[in-house]
Amino acid sequence: MSVHADDSHFSGQQPSAVQKALGMLEAVAQLGPGTSAKEIARFAGVPPTTAYRMLNLLVADGFLVRVPDLSGFALGRRTAELARAAVETSPSPTLHDAVEELRTRTRFGVHVASFAAGRLRFVDKDPDHEIVAVGALAKNLHANALGKLMLAHHPHVRPDPRLRRLTDHTICDPGVLAEELRAVAVAGYAYEGEECRIGRAALAAPIRDRSAFVVGGLYLQGSASRVAPDDAALVRFLVDGSARLSGLL
């Protein structure tokens, strides 16, 4: 990024400005083309007025471009060039390839979800195992392992205050849920036992970026009789597997 001489705003000489600019580029990369200025500011934790000025600089320098209808932004040519250079100089297994290798080692369905912008979104689904009640997961964070994982590691994300009861096993008491989330943070994984759908259970372990921030989760789903939190081998497989995906999501 070029350094601008107008210090009344910000410049590349200011570490915080660089961090904010990188955070805004990450926001567009995570949220996709057409991301609005408000969404970028919220994701990067940048005040809206500062975000608008920085976005103009990033567009001027070619790191971002405005989408044709001017409703949002997309990654620009210079960002793409940096990405290509990184791939060429530091080849590494892709997320999908790494997850596929894990799938060859278990009989359960293994899926990957992203927590970008406080939203639970699947980015790699196991083609051989359908996700049971997939539509209910993002809407009921309190009732599934991935949702608990996100709530435990992203305090700014809040579950629906109603804590809707999906089954007789769903946690609907805020105090009980808070205790569960503390346990998830300590244990390093989350469990759901028929809380979203009768007969189904699941485990989830955090996927971290290169700065150790939790950006998603590795999700293993199966029958309630076969997926249990006291299955040490299964838990170790999932936790070790999620560690292998660090920096790939």
Stockholm file with secondary structure:
# STOCKHOLM 1.0

chainA/1-249         MSVHADDSHFSGQQPSAVQKALGMLEAVAQLGPGTSAKEIARFAGVPPTTAYRMLNLLVADGFLVRVPDLSGFALGRRTAELARAAVETSPSPTLHDAVEELRTRTRFGVHVASFAAGRLRFVDKDPDHEIVAVGALAKNLHANALGKLMLAHHPHVRPDPRLRRLTDHTICDPGVLAEELRAVAVAGYAYEGEECRIGRAALAAPIRDRSAFVVGGLYLQGSASRVAPDDAALVRFLVDGSARLSGLL
#=GR chainA/1-249 SS CCCCSCTTTCCTTSHHHHHHHHHHHHHHHHHCTTBCHHHHHHHHTCCHHHHHHHHHHHHHTTSEEECTTSSSEEECHHHHHHHHHHHHHSCCCCHHHHHHHHHTTCSSEEEEEECGGGCCEEEECCTTSCCTTHHHHTTCGGGSHHHHHHHHHCTTCCCCTTCCCCSTTCCCCHHHHHHHHHHHHHHTCEEEESSSSTTEEEEEEEEECTTSCEEEEEEEEEETTTCCTTCHHHHHHHHHHHHHTTTTC
#=GC SS_cons         CCCCSCTTTCCTTSHHHHHHHHHHHHHHHHHCTTBCHHHHHHHHTCCHHHHHHHHHHHHHTTSEEECTTSSSEEECHHHHHHHHHHHHHSCCCCHHHHHHHHHTTCSSEEEEEECGGGCCEEEECCTTSCCTTHHHHTTCGGGSHHHHHHHHHCTTCCCCTTCCCCSTTCCCCHHHHHHHHHHHHHHTCEEEESSSSTTEEEEEEEEECTTSCEEEEEEEEEETTTCCTTCHHHHHHHHHHHHHTTTTC
//
